[in-house]
């Protein structure tokens, strides 16, 4: 089962992707987590992306695609995975199509959360790239570059819409039951 979880910053897709991946026994592939891991280990890649992420900008596609391609070619990802945070641009959709085929994704789970709720959540999370100005900027980047991807997957008939508001466990159950349906 190959899944993509997509939604605005703060929608809870990372938390849900981790839980659903655990339940389905497939890896949770989060490009954000992978980049943060590189930053904390001070690798060459981490040094390159640190300031880009702190500013709320997207890491260049060539870096992101190479890292993602490497990850999903590993043994544990052979039977499926949940992508979280990739693809984020139309160019990344084209890259993913080349890697797994245009019909490679079984379902795309779209998180819908109201913008005020999102800002509150992000402010209380307190991550480095979560100050108010950066949050606003990341929304803008999401709206311009990532939101349009939902139409692409909608046209392919693989979207499932989830209300991201609610208890974490309830949202998880909602996702699992919608995926079974
Ligand atoms: P959130 O879930 O809050 O949107 P992520 O943890 O997914 O945040 O990503 C954090 C940051 O990592 C992004 O703001 C961006 O700088 C970088 N990043 C993650 N995935 C990608 C991607 N697919 N393309 C470009 N940059 C990315």
Backbone and ligand atoms as CSV (ligand in chain L), in Angstrom:
chain,resi,resn,atom,element,x,y,z
A,1,UNK,N,N,0.846,-1.204,0.000
A,1,UNK,CA,C,0.000,0.000,0.000
A,1,UNK,C,C,0.878,1.249,0.000
A,2,UNK,N,N,0.754,2.060,-1.042
A,2,UNK,CA,C,1.532,3.306,-1.123
A,2,UNK,C,C,0.582,4.481,-0.936
A,3,UNK,N,N,0.846,5.250,0.113
A,3,UNK,CA,C,-0.053,6.337,0.473
A,3,UNK,C,C,0.697,7.652,0.539
A,4,UNK,N,N,-0.049,8.728,0.308
A,4,UNK,CA,C,0.486,10.068,0.523
A,4,UNK,C,C,-0.458,10.792,1.474
A,5,UNK,N,N,0.102,11.435,2.507
A,5,UNK,CA,C,-0.672,12.289,3.401
A,5,UNK,C,C,-0.310,13.728,3.058
A,6,UNK,N,N,-1.307,14.538,2.763
A,6,UNK,CA,C,-1.038,15.915,2.339
A,6,UNK,C,C,-1.960,16.890,3.071
A,7,UNK,N,N,-1.433,18.064,3.369
A,7,UNK,CA,C,-2.241,19.061,4.064
A,7,UNK,C,C,-1.352,20.190,4.533
A,8,UNK,N,N,-1.951,21.276,5.005
A,8,UNK,CA,C,-1.178,22.444,5.425
A,8,UNK,C,C,-0.317,22.161,6.651
A,9,UNK,N,N,0.676,23.030,6.900
A,9,UNK,CA,C,1.494,22.874,8.103
A,9,UNK,C,C,0.602,22.895,9.344
A,10,UNK,N,N,0.831,21.974,10.254
A,10,UNK,CA,C,0.047,21.960,11.494
A,10,UNK,C,C,-1.216,21.127,11.426
A,11,UNK,N,N,-1.490,20.514,10.275
A,11,UNK,CA,C,-2.733,19.752,10.109
A,11,UNK,C,C,-2.709,18.431,10.868
A,12,UNK,N,N,-1.546,18.059,11.357
A,12,UNK,CA,C,-1.443,16.802,12.107
A,12,UNK,C,C,-1.105,15.614,11.236
A,13,UNK,N,N,-0.704,15.869,10.006
A,13,UNK,CA,C,-0.454,14.743,9.106
A,13,UNK,C,C,0.764,13.925,9.518
A,14,UNK,N,N,1.768,14.591,10.124
A,14,UNK,CA,C,2.950,13.853,10.573
A,14,UNK,C,C,2.595,12.862,11.683
A,15,UNK,N,N,1.846,13.348,12.678
A,15,UNK,CA,C,1.401,12.485,13.779
A,15,UNK,C,C,0.581,11.327,13.236
A,16,UNK,N,N,-0.380,11.638,12.378
A,16,UNK,CA,C,-1.260,10.599,11.842
A,16,UNK,C,C,-0.504,9.637,10.935
A,17,UNK,N,N,0.416,10.159,10.144
A,17,UNK,CA,C,1.186,9.285,9.245
A,17,UNK,C,C,1.966,8.266,10.077
A,18,UNK,N,N,2.544,8.720,11.199
A,18,UNK,CA,C,3.286,7.811,12.066
A,18,UNK,C,C,2.388,6.715,12.640
A,19,UNK,N,N,1.214,7.113,13.099
A,19,UNK,CA,C,0.313,6.139,13.732
A,19,UNK,C,C,-0.256,5.152,12.708
A,20,UNK,N,N,-0.687,5.682,11.583
A,20,UNK,CA,C,-1.279,4.808,10.556
A,20,UNK,C,C,-0.211,3.864,9.981
A,21,UNK,N,N,0.997,4.374,9.792
A,21,UNK,CA,C,2.086,3.526,9.289
A,21,UNK,C,C,2.352,2.377,10.264
A,22,UNK,N,N,2.344,2.687,11.565
A,22,UNK,CA,C,2.540,1.656,12.576
A,22,UNK,C,C,1.462,0.584,12.490
A,23,UNK,N,N,0.229,1.023,12.332
A,23,UNK,CA,C,-0.893,0.080,12.265
A,23,UNK,C,C,-0.833,-0.782,11.002
A,24,UNK,N,N,-0.377,-0.184,9.896
A,24,UNK,CA,C,-0.346,-0.930,8.635
A,24,UNK,C,C,0.962,-1.700,8.444
A,25,UNK,N,N,1.942,-1.442,9.324
A,25,UNK,CA,C,3.225,-2.130,9.215
A,25,UNK,C,C,4.047,-1.708,8.001
A,26,UNK,N,N,3.955,-0.443,7.634
A,26,UNK,CA,C,4.760,0.092,6.532
A,26,UNK,C,C,5.512,1.331,7.043
A,27,UNK,N,N,6.643,1.689,6.418
A,27,UNK,CA,C,7.397,2.831,6.941
A,27,UNK,C,C,6.716,4.186,6.718
A,28,UNK,N,N,6.951,5.063,7.657
A,28,UNK,CA,C,6.509,6.460,7.575
A,28,UNK,C,C,7.671,7.248,6.999
A,29,UNK,N,N,7.514,7.765,5.803
A,29,UNK,CA,C,8.596,8.474,5.135
A,29,UNK,C,C,8.306,9.972,5.151
A,30,UNK,N,N,8.935,10.671,6.096
A,30,UNK,CA,C,8.719,12.110,6.249
A,30,UNK,C,C,9.973,12.859,5.825
A,31,UNK,N,N,9.867,13.622,4.737
A,31,UNK,CA,C,11.039,14.379,4.284
A,31,UNK,C,C,11.434,15.429,5.322
A,32,UNK,N,N,10.438,16.014,6.025
A,32,UNK,CA,C,10.753,16.985,7.080
A,32,UNK,C,C,11.589,16.339,8.182
A,33,UNK,N,N,11.170,15.143,8.648
A,33,UNK,CA,C,11.939,14.431,9.680
A,33,UNK,C,C,13.334,14.086,9.178
A,34,UNK,N,N,13.430,13.667,7.921
A,34,UNK,CA,C,14.738,13.293,7.374
A,34,UNK,C,C,15.666,14.510,7.335
A,35,UNK,N,N,15.116,15.644,6.900
A,35,UNK,CA,C,15.942,16.866,6.880
A,35,UNK,C,C,16.348,17.269,8.297
A,36,UNK,N,N,15.396,17.209,9.245
A,36,UNK,CA,C,15.733,17.604,10.627
A,36,UNK,C,C,16.811,16.693,11.206
A,37,UNK,N,N,16.751,15.416,10.832
A,37,UNK,CA,C,17.769,14.477,11.293
A,37,UNK,C,C,19.145,14.872,10.744
A,38,UNK,N,N,19.200,15.242,9.464
A,38,UNK,CA,C,20.468,15.691,8.882
A,38,UNK,C,C,20.982,16.951,9.580
A,39,UNK,N,N,20.054,17.881,9.872
A,39,UNK,CA,C,20.455,19.132,10.536
A,39,UNK,C,C,21.039,18.803,11.914
A,40,UNK,N,N,20.374,17.926,12.666
A,40,UNK,CA,C,20.864,17.670,14.030
A,40,UNK,C,C,22.170,16.874,14.015
A,41,UNK,N,N,22.392,16.069,12.972
A,41,UNK,CA,C,23.659,15.337,12.881
A,41,UNK,C,C,24.755,16.162,12.198
A,42,UNK,N,N,24.407,17.379,11.756
A,42,UNK,CA,C,25.343,18.285,11.088
A,42,UNK,C,C,26.041,17.634,9.892
A,43,UNK,N,N,25.273,16.930,9.084
A,43,UNK,CA,C,25.828,16.354,7.850
A,43,UNK,C,C,25.980,17.474,6.818
A,44,UNK,N,N,26.629,17.178,5.686
A,44,UNK,CA,C,26.754,18.172,4.607
A,44,UNK,C,C,25.375,18.625,4.150
A,45,UNK,N,N,24.487,17.642,3.988
A,45,UNK,CA,C,23.127,17.971,3.550
A,45,UNK,C,C,22.438,18.843,4.607
A,46,UNK,N,N,22.616,18.490,5.872
A,46,UNK,CA,C,22.020,19.260,6.961
A,46,UNK,C,C,22.480,20.710,6.948
A,47,UNK,N,N,23.760,20.909,6.706
A,47,UNK,CA,C,24.303,22.271,6.652
A,47,UNK,C,C,23.684,23.068,5.506
A,48,UNK,N,N,23.418,22.364,4.396
A,48,UNK,CA,C,22.820,23.046,3.240
A,48,UNK,C,C,21.387,23.472,3.510
A,49,UNK,N,N,20.618,22.625,4.196
A,49,UNK,CA,C,19.178,22.899,4.296
A,49,UNK,C,C,18.771,23.652,5.565
A,50,UNK,N,N,19.654,23.751,6.531
A,50,UNK,CA,C,19.332,24.359,7.823
A,50,UNK,C,C,18.674,25.735,7.691
A,51,UNK,N,N,19.348,26.652,7.020
A,51,UNK,CA,C,18.824,28.024,6.956
A,51,UNK,C,C,17.582,28.097,6.062
A,52,UNK,N,N,17.517,27.235,5.038
A,52,UNK,CA,C,16.342,27.209,4.150
A,52,UNK,C,C,15.101,26.839,4.966
A,53,UNK,N,N,15.231,25.791,5.782
A,53,UNK,CA,C,14.097,25.345,6.588
A,53,UNK,C,C,13.715,26.372,7.641
A,54,UNK,N,N,14.716,26.954,8.274
A,54,UNK,CA,C,14.433,27.943,9.327
A,54,UNK,C,C,13.659,29.122,8.765
A,55,UNK,N,N,13.881,29.440,7.477
A,55,UNK,CA,C,13.185,30.566,6.856
A,55,UNK,C,C,11.791,30.176,6.375
A,56,UNK,N,N,11.477,28.879,6.395
A,56,UNK,CA,C,10.159,28.432,5.932
A,56,UNK,C,C,10.094,28.191,4.436
A,57,UNK,N,N,11.241,28.215,3.767
A,57,UNK,CA,C,11.262,27.957,2.323
A,57,UNK,C,C,11.365,26.461,2.043
A,58,UNK,N,N,11.071,26.086,0.796
A,58,UNK,CA,C,11.226,24.698,0.404
A,58,UNK,C,C,12.678,24.439,0.006
A,59,UNK,N,N,13.146,23.267,0.377
A,59,UNK,CA,C,14.476,22.814,-0.032
A,59,UNK,C,C,14.423,22.563,-1.537
A,60,UNK,N,N,15.507,22.875,-2.289
A,60,UNK,CA,C,15.481,22.657,-3.741
A,60,UNK,C,C,15.116,21.205,-4.101
A,61,UNK,N,N,14.322,21.068,-5.174
A,61,UNK,CA,C,13.826,19.751,-5.581
A,61,UNK,C,C,14.936,18.727,-5.776
A,62,UNK,N,N,16.054,19.142,-6.368
A,62,UNK,CA,C,17.082,18.130,-6.674
A,62,UNK,C,C,17.592,17.451,-5.396
A,63,UNK,N,N,17.729,18.225,-4.323
A,63,UNK,CA,C,18.183,17.666,-3.047
A,63,UNK,C,C,17.101,16.742,-2.478
A,64,UNK,N,N,15.863,17.255,-2.475
A,64,UNK,CA,C,14.754,16.515,-1.874
A,64,UNK,C,C,14.475,15.219,-2.621
A,65,UNK,N,N,14.452,15.296,-3.950
A,65,UNK,CA,C,14.124,14.117,-4.760
A,65,UNK,C,C,15.189,13.032,-4.599
A,66,UNK,N,N,16.466,13.435,-4.567
A,66,UNK,CA,C,17.545,12.455,-4.407
A,66,UNK,C,C,17.406,11.730,-3.069
A,67,UNK,N,N,17.119,12.493,-2.016
A,67,UNK,CA,C,16.996,11.898,-0.686
A,67,UNK,C,C,15.793,10.944,-0.621
A,68,UNK,N,N,14.673,11.377,-1.189
A,68,UNK,CA,C,13.445,10.573,-1.165
A,68,UNK,C,C,13.601,9.296,-1.986
A,69,UNK,N,N,14.213,9.445,-3.159
A,69,UNK,CA,C,14.396,8.309,-4.056
A,69,UNK,C,C,15.227,7.223,-3.376
A,70,UNK,N,N,16.268,7.674,-2.712
A,70,UNK,CA,C,17.123,6.784,-1.951
A,70,UNK,C,C,16.337,6.034,-0.866
A,71,UNK,N,N,15.490,6.784,-0.173
A,71,UNK,CA,C,14.733,6.196,0.944
A,71,UNK,C,C,13.744,5.141,0.478
A,72,UNK,N,N,12.986,5.453,-0.583
A,72,UNK,CA,C,11.938,4.496,-0.964
A,72,UNK,C,C,12.487,3.318,-1.759
A,73,UNK,N,N,13.783,3.374,-2.099
A,73,UNK,CA,C,14.364,2.201,-2.763
A,73,UNK,C,C,14.889,1.196,-1.736
A,74,UNK,N,N,14.809,1.544,-0.443
A,74,UNK,CA,C,15.276,0.605,0.579
A,74,UNK,C,C,14.298,-0.552,0.766
A,75,UNK,N,N,14.863,-1.658,1.243
A,75,UNK,CA,C,14.135,-2.914,1.376
A,75,UNK,C,C,12.801,-2.783,2.132
A,76,UNK,N,N,12.814,-2.052,3.239
A,76,UNK,CA,C,11.606,-1.987,4.072
A,76,UNK,C,C,10.452,-1.249,3.384
A,77,UNK,N,N,10.749,-0.535,2.295
A,77,UNK,CA,C,9.713,0.235,1.612
A,77,UNK,C,C,9.166,-0.489,0.378
A,78,UNK,N,N,9.614,-1.732,0.194
A,78,UNK,CA,C,9.256,-2.447,-1.024
A,78,UNK,C,C,7.754,-2.674,-1.159
A,79,UNK,N,N,7.099,-3.006,-0.059
A,79,UNK,CA,C,5.676,-3.313,-0.138
A,79,UNK,C,C,4.767,-2.118,0.134
A,80,UNK,N,N,5.359,-0.983,0.427
A,80,UNK,CA,C,4.532,0.189,0.644
A,80,UNK,C,C,5.144,1.154,1.634
A,81,UNK,N,N,4.514,2.317,1.729
A,81,UNK,CA,C,5.005,3.377,2.621
A,81,UNK,C,C,3.955,4.469,2.697
A,82,UNK,N,N,4.110,5.326,3.700
A,82,UNK,CA,C,3.304,6.549,3.744
A,82,UNK,C,C,4.227,7.736,3.521
A,83,UNK,N,N,3.997,8.459,2.458
A,83,UNK,CA,C,4.761,9.678,2.202
A,83,UNK,C,C,4.114,10.828,2.954
A,84,UNK,N,N,4.946,11.595,3.641
A,84,UNK,CA,C,4.474,12.732,4.440
A,84,UNK,C,C,5.400,13.901,4.133
A,85,UNK,N,N,4.883,14.900,3.445
A,85,UNK,CA,C,5.720,16.066,3.126
A,85,UNK,C,C,6.390,15.985,1.772
A,86,UNK,N,N,6.095,14.963,1.025
A,86,UNK,CA,C,6.602,14.813,-0.343
A,86,UNK,C,C,5.565,14.055,-1.151
A,87,UNK,N,N,5.196,14.486,-2.352
A,87,UNK,CA,C,5.616,15.691,-3.067
A,87,UNK,C,C,4.966,16.969,-2.531
A,88,UNK,N,N,5.688,18.070,-2.679
A,88,UNK,CA,C,5.213,19.380,-2.239
A,88,UNK,C,C,5.153,20.368,-3.389
A,89,UNK,N,N,5.682,19.994,-4.543
A,89,UNK,CA,C,5.656,20.888,-5.720
A,89,UNK,C,C,5.243,20.035,-6.925
A,90,UNK,N,N,4.792,20.723,-7.994
A,90,UNK,CA,C,4.408,19.976,-9.198
A,90,UNK,C,C,5.587,19.217,-9.776
A,91,UNK,N,N,6.773,19.801,-9.693
A,91,UNK,CA,C,7.961,19.108,-10.199
A,91,UNK,C,C,8.215,17.828,-9.400
A,92,UNK,N,N,7.933,17.875,-8.098
A,92,UNK,CA,C,8.124,16.669,-7.276
A,92,UNK,C,C,7.088,15.597,-7.621
A,93,UNK,N,N,5.884,16.015,-8.024
A,93,UNK,CA,C,4.883,15.035,-8.477
A,93,UNK,C,C,5.436,14.303,-9.706
A,94,UNK,N,N,6.009,15.060,-10.640
A,94,UNK,CA,C,6.569,14.448,-11.854
A,94,UNK,C,C,7.697,13.484,-11.489
A,95,UNK,N,N,8.518,13.869,-10.524
A,95,UNK,CA,C,9.614,12.989,-10.095
A,95,UNK,C,C,9.066,11.713,-9.465
A,96,UNK,N,N,8.051,11.867,-8.621
A,96,UNK,CA,C,7.468,10.684,-7.981
A,96,UNK,C,C,6.831,9.771,-9.032
A,97,UNK,N,N,6.185,10.376,-10.039
A,97,UNK,CA,C,5.599,9.576,-11.124
A,97,UNK,C,C,6.679,8.745,-11.816
A,98,UNK,N,N,7.845,9.344,-12.008
A,98,UNK,CA,C,8.942,8.594,-12.637
A,98,UNK,C,C,9.420,7.458,-11.743
A,99,UNK,N,N,9.389,7.687,-10.440
A,99,UNK,CA,C,9.893,6.661,-9.512
A,99,UNK,C,C,8.924,5.494,-9.324
A,100,UNK,N,N,7.623,5.785,-9.181
A,100,UNK,CA,C,6.679,4.697,-8.845
A,100,UNK,C,C,5.554,4.559,-9.867
A,101,UNK,N,N,5.583,5.380,-10.920
A,101,UNK,CA,C,4.524,5.320,-11.927
A,101,UNK,C,C,3.382,6.258,-11.574
A,102,UNK,N,N,2.663,6.723,-12.622
A,102,UNK,CA,C,1.576,7.674,-12.398
A,102,UNK,C,C,0.451,7.094,-11.560
A,103,UNK,N,N,0.310,5.766,-11.588
A,103,UNK,CA,C,-0.734,5.127,-10.784
A,103,UNK,C,C,-0.133,4.453,-9.549
A,104,UNK,N,N,1.056,4.926,-9.147
A,104,UNK,CA,C,1.770,4.296,-8.039
A,104,UNK,C,C,1.130,4.476,-6.684
A,105,UNK,N,N,0.462,5.604,-6.463
A,105,UNK,CA,C,-0.152,5.850,-5.153
A,105,UNK,C,C,-1.549,5.242,-5.108
A,106,UNK,N,N,-1.816,4.463,-4.050
A,106,UNK,CA,C,-3.146,3.864,-3.910
A,106,UNK,C,C,-4.163,4.887,-3.419
A,107,UNK,N,N,-3.751,5.703,-2.447
A,107,UNK,CA,C,-4.658,6.718,-1.912
A,107,UNK,C,C,-3.862,7.958,-1.505
A,108,UNK,N,N,-4.517,9.107,-1.616
A,108,UNK,CA,C,-3.929,10.358,-1.138
A,108,UNK,C,C,-4.870,10.903,-0.066
A,109,UNK,N,N,-4.400,10.924,1.172
A,109,UNK,CA,C,-5.218,11.388,2.291
A,109,UNK,C,C,-5.001,12.896,2.458
A,110,UNK,N,N,-6.074,13.653,2.244
A,110,UNK,CA,C,-6.006,15.113,2.293
A,110,UNK,C,C,-6.554,15.594,3.632
A,111,UNK,N,N,-5.730,16.328,4.385
A,111,UNK,CA,C,-6.151,16.860,5.692
A,111,UNK,C,C,-6.766,18.231,5.525
A,112,UNK,N,N,-7.965,18.384,6.066
A,112,UNK,CA,C,-8.627,19.682,6.003
A,112,UNK,C,C,-8.751,20.210,7.422
A,113,UNK,N,N,-8.118,21.362,7.681
A,113,UNK,CA,C,-8.178,21.977,9.006
A,113,UNK,C,C,-8.302,23.479,8.817
A,114,UNK,N,N,-9.105,24.080,9.657
A,114,UNK,CA,C,-9.340,25.516,9.596
A,114,UNK,C,C,-8.077,26.303,9.983
A,115,UNK,N,N,-7.838,27.429,9.283
A,115,UNK,CA,C,-6.562,28.124,9.407
A,115,UNK,C,C,-6.261,28.668,10.813
A,116,UNK,N,N,-7.276,29.144,11.534
A,116,UNK,CA,C,-7.045,29.654,12.896
A,116,UNK,C,C,-6.566,28.538,13.817
A,117,UNK,N,N,-7.215,27.384,13.694
A,117,UNK,CA,C,-6.833,26.219,14.490
A,117,UNK,C,C,-5.380,25.831,14.197
A,118,UNK,N,N,-5.022,25.913,12.912
A,118,UNK,CA,C,-3.664,25.558,12.500
A,118,UNK,C,C,-2.625,26.464,13.145
A,119,UNK,N,N,-2.884,27.778,13.122
A,119,UNK,CA,C,-1.921,28.720,13.689
A,119,UNK,C,C,-1.749,28.456,15.181
A,120,UNK,N,N,-2.847,28.223,15.895
A,120,UNK,CA,C,-2.778,27.924,17.325
A,120,UNK,C,C,-1.920,26.697,17.608
A,121,UNK,N,N,-2.148,25.657,16.819
A,121,UNK,CA,C,-1.399,24.415,17.009
A,121,UNK,C,C,0.092,24.629,16.788
A,122,UNK,N,N,0.410,25.347,15.715
A,122,UNK,CA,C,1.824,25.533,15.384
A,122,UNK,C,C,2.528,26.368,16.444
A,123,UNK,N,N,1.828,27.407,16.947
A,123,UNK,CA,C,2.435,28.260,17.968
A,123,UNK,C,C,2.698,27.464,19.239
A,124,UNK,N,N,1.810,26.531,19.573
A,124,UNK,CA,C,2.016,25.773,20.809
A,124,UNK,C,C,3.051,24.657,20.637
A,125,UNK,N,N,3.373,24.314,19.370
A,125,UNK,CA,C,4.347,23.253,19.122
A,125,UNK,C,C,5.773,23.724,19.418
A,126,UNK,N,N,6.038,25.026,19.106
A,126,UNK,CA,C,7.314,25.631,19.486
A,126,UNK,C,C,8.559,25.096,18.794
A,127,UNK,N,N,8.414,24.577,17.561
A,127,UNK,CA,C,9.605,24.142,16.828
A,127,UNK,C,C,10.356,25.374,16.317
A,128,UNK,N,N,11.651,25.206,15.925
A,128,UNK,CA,C,12.474,26.334,15.472
A,128,UNK,C,C,11.825,27.175,14.364
A,129,UNK,N,N,11.156,26.474,13.426
A,129,UNK,CA,C,10.567,27.209,12.305
A,129,UNK,C,C,9.104,27.549,12.582
A,130,UNK,N,N,8.713,27.626,13.855
A,130,UNK,CA,C,7.322,27.860,14.221
A,130,UNK,C,C,7.046,29.218,14.872
A,131,UNK,N,N,7.846,30.269,14.591
A,131,UNK,CA,C,7.433,31.577,15.106
A,131,UNK,C,C,6.339,32.133,14.183
A,132,UNK,N,N,5.594,33.139,14.673
A,132,UNK,CA,C,4.360,33.530,13.985
A,132,UNK,C,C,4.600,33.985,12.538
A,133,UNK,N,N,5.650,34.733,12.343
A,133,UNK,CA,C,5.921,35.246,10.999
A,133,UNK,C,C,6.269,34.106,10.037
A,134,UNK,N,N,7.085,33.172,10.516
A,134,UNK,CA,C,7.467,32.039,9.670
A,134,UNK,C,C,6.262,31.148,9.378
A,135,UNK,N,N,5.384,31.001,10.371
A,135,UNK,CA,C,4.171,30.201,10.159
A,135,UNK,C,C,3.348,30.794,9.024
A,136,UNK,N,N,3.123,32.108,9.091
A,136,UNK,CA,C,2.345,32.775,8.047
A,136,UNK,C,C,2.993,32.563,6.682
A,137,UNK,N,N,4.303,32.696,6.661
A,137,UNK,CA,C,5.035,32.527,5.406
A,137,UNK,C,C,4.905,31.097,4.890
A,138,UNK,N,N,5.005,30.114,5.802
A,138,UNK,CA,C,4.884,28.712,5.365
A,138,UNK,C,C,3.499,28.399,4.818
A,139,UNK,N,N,2.458,29.057,5.378
A,139,UNK,CA,C,1.108,28.900,4.818
A,139,UNK,C,C,1.047,29.400,3.392
A,140,UNK,N,N,1.646,30.576,3.202
A,140,UNK,CA,C,1.617,31.196,1.885
A,140,UNK,C,C,2.307,30.266,0.873
A,141,UNK,N,N,3.477,29.761,1.251
A,141,UNK,CA,C,4.205,28.850,0.365
A,141,UNK,C,C,3.367,27.594,0.098
A,142,UNK,N,N,2.719,27.084,1.152
A,142,UNK,CA,C,1.869,25.893,0.981
A,142,UNK,C,C,0.735,26.180,-0.005
A,143,UNK,N,N,0.054,27.302,0.197
A,143,UNK,CA,C,-1.083,27.647,-0.665
A,143,UNK,C,C,-0.655,27.781,-2.120
A,144,UNK,N,N,0.495,28.402,-2.338
A,144,UNK,CA,C,0.941,28.638,-3.711
A,144,UNK,C,C,1.478,27.379,-4.373
A,145,UNK,N,N,2.270,26.605,-3.620
A,145,UNK,CA,C,3.003,25.514,-4.269
A,145,UNK,C,C,2.436,24.121,-4.049
A,146,UNK,N,N,1.818,23.892,-2.892
A,146,UNK,CA,C,1.431,22.512,-2.570
A,146,UNK,C,C,-0.068,22.256,-2.709
A,147,UNK,N,N,-0.893,23.217,-2.283
A,147,UNK,CA,C,-2.351,23.060,-2.401
A,147,UNK,C,C,-2.776,22.626,-3.812
A,148,UNK,N,N,-2.167,23.209,-4.893
A,148,UNK,CA,C,-2.577,22.791,-6.249
A,148,UNK,C,C,-2.365,21.301,-6.550
A,149,UNK,N,N,-1.515,20.639,-5.786
A,149,UNK,CA,C,-1.271,19.211,-6.054
A,149,UNK,C,C,-2.519,18.379,-5.766
A,150,UNK,N,N,-3.371,18.886,-4.859
A,150,UNK,CA,C,-4.580,18.138,-4.513
A,150,UNK,C,C,-5.458,17.949,-5.761
A,151,UNK,N,N,-5.516,18.990,-6.607
A,151,UNK,CA,C,-6.309,18.882,-7.848
A,151,UNK,C,C,-5.765,17.792,-8.765
A,152,UNK,N,N,-4.445,17.677,-8.807
A,152,UNK,CA,C,-3.822,16.655,-9.666
A,152,UNK,C,C,-4.275,15.267,-9.214
A,153,UNK,N,N,-4.209,15.027,-7.908
A,153,UNK,CA,C,-4.579,13.702,-7.396
A,153,UNK,C,C,-6.090,13.495,-7.406
A,154,UNK,N,N,-6.832,14.590,-7.236
A,154,UNK,CA,C,-8.298,14.516,-7.354
A,154,UNK,C,C,-8.663,14.023,-8.763
A,155,UNK,N,N,-7.995,14.586,-9.764
A,155,UNK,CA,C,-8.268,14.184,-11.153
A,155,UNK,C,C,-7.914,12.712,-11.391
A,156,UNK,N,N,-6.982,12.200,-10.613
A,156,UNK,CA,C,-6.610,10.786,-10.757
A,156,UNK,C,C,-7.517,9.862,-9.951
A,157,UNK,N,N,-8.415,10.496,-9.183
A,157,UNK,CA,C,-9.419,9.704,-8.460
A,157,UNK,C,C,-8.912,8.955,-7.243
A,158,UNK,N,N,-7.856,9.462,-6.613
A,158,UNK,CA,C,-7.299,8.723,-5.466
A,158,UNK,C,C,-7.401,9.475,-4.134
A,159,UNK,N,N,-8.112,10.612,-4.135
A,159,UNK,CA,C,-8.146,11.416,-2.907
A,159,UNK,C,C,-9.197,10.925,-1.903
A,160,UNK,N,N,-8.831,11.040,-0.615
A,160,UNK,CA,C,-9.727,10.764,0.501
A,160,UNK,C,C,-9.607,11.974,1.427
A,161,UNK,N,N,-10.718,12.636,1.754
A,161,UNK,CA,C,-10.651,13.858,2.571
A,161,UNK,C,C,-10.948,13.550,4.029
A,162,UNK,N,N,-10.078,14.078,4.901
A,162,UNK,CA,C,-10.188,13.813,6.330
A,162,UNK,C,C,-10.270,15.138,7.094
A,163,UNK,N,N,-11.183,15.193,8.059
A,163,UNK,CA,C,-11.261,16.358,8.925
A,163,UNK,C,C,-10.200,16.185,10.014
A,164,UNK,N,N,-9.187,17.083,10.003
A,164,UNK,CA,C,-8.069,16.949,10.927
A,164,UNK,C,C,-8.359,17.421,12.338
A,165,UNK,N,N,-9.548,17.989,12.577
A,165,UNK,CA,C,-9.913,18.452,13.920
A,165,UNK,C,C,-10.505,17.280,14.696
A,166,UNK,N,N,-10.103,17.153,15.953
A,166,UNK,CA,C,-10.641,16.065,16.774
A,166,UNK,C,C,-9.527,15.389,17.539
A,167,UNK,N,N,-9.896,14.437,18.389
A,167,UNK,CA,C,-8.908,13.693,19.162
A,167,UNK,C,C,-7.999,12.930,18.210
A,168,UNK,N,N,-6.717,12.877,18.569
A,168,UNK,CA,C,-5.731,12.222,17.711
A,168,UNK,C,C,-6.167,10.796,17.346
A,169,UNK,N,N,-6.582,10.013,18.363
A,169,UNK,CA,C,-6.952,8.615,18.099
A,169,UNK,C,C,-8.199,8.493,17.235
A,170,UNK,N,N,-9.126,9.430,17.418
A,170,UNK,CA,C,-10.340,9.405,16.586
A,170,UNK,C,C,-10.001,9.655,15.126
A,171,UNK,N,N,-9.098,10.612,14.918
A,171,UNK,CA,C,-8.707,10.916,13.538
A,171,UNK,C,C,-8.029,9.692,12.913
A,172,UNK,N,N,-7.172,9.019,13.698
A,172,UNK,CA,C,-6.496,7.811,13.199
A,172,UNK,C,C,-7.519,6.758,12.764
A,173,UNK,N,N,-8.522,6.519,13.633
A,173,UNK,CA,C,-9.542,5.514,13.304
A,173,UNK,C,C,-10.325,5.914,12.060
A,174,UNK,N,N,-10.603,7.215,11.958
A,174,UNK,CA,C,-11.337,7.704,10.787
A,174,UNK,C,C,-10.542,7.417,9.508
A,175,UNK,N,N,-9.234,7.685,9.570
A,175,UNK,CA,C,-8.393,7.448,8.393
A,175,UNK,C,C,-8.379,5.959,8.037
A,176,UNK,N,N,-8.159,5.110,9.055
A,176,UNK,CA,C,-8.080,3.672,8.795
A,176,UNK,C,C,-9.387,3.138,8.206
A,177,UNK,N,N,-10.507,3.624,8.715
A,177,UNK,CA,C,-11.766,3.096,8.179
A,177,UNK,C,C,-12.024,3.615,6.759
A,178,UNK,N,N,-11.616,4.836,6.494
A,178,UNK,CA,C,-11.785,5.357,5.133
A,178,UNK,C,C,-10.865,4.646,4.143
A,179,UNK,N,N,-9.682,4.240,4.607
A,179,UNK,CA,C,-8.766,3.540,3.709
A,179,UNK,C,C,-9.273,2.142,3.391
A,180,UNK,N,N,-9.956,1.525,4.360
A,180,UNK,CA,C,-10.505,0.184,4.134
A,180,UNK,C,C,-11.680,0.234,3.174
A,181,UNK,N,N,-12.434,1.324,3.234
A,181,UNK,CA,C,-13.676,1.431,2.456
A,181,UNK,C,C,-13.427,1.423,0.948
L,1,LIG,P1,P,5.092,20.631,8.252
L,1,LIG,O1,O,4.501,19.264,8.442
L,1,LIG,O2,O,4.916,21.516,9.435
L,1,LIG,O3,O,4.652,21.274,6.980
L,1,LIG,P2,P,7.601,19.304,7.575
L,1,LIG,O4,O,8.175,18.662,8.760
L,1,LIG,O5,O,6.904,18.436,6.590
L,1,LIG,O6,O,6.656,20.485,8.089
L,1,LIG,O7,O,8.740,20.102,6.781
L,1,LIG,C1,C,9.556,21.066,7.416
L,1,LIG,C2,C,10.418,21.795,6.381
L,1,LIG,O8,O,11.252,20.846,5.668
L,1,LIG,C3,C,9.651,22.520,5.262
L,1,LIG,O9,O,9.190,23.782,5.666
L,1,LIG,C4,C,10.743,22.574,4.167
L,1,LIG,O10,O,11.704,23.571,4.420
L,1,LIG,C5,C,11.433,21.227,4.301
L,1,LIG,N1,N,10.801,20.216,3.426
L,1,LIG,C6,C,10.176,19.072,3.845
L,1,LIG,N2,N,9.723,18.358,2.794
L,1,LIG,C7,C,10.055,19.058,1.682
L,1,LIG,C8,C,9.839,18.869,0.286
L,1,LIG,N3,N,9.167,17.794,-0.191
L,1,LIG,N4,N,10.335,19.785,-0.583
L,1,LIG,C9,C,10.987,20.852,-0.129
L,1,LIG,N5,N,11.216,21.125,1.172
L,1,LIG,C10,C,10.753,20.239,2.074
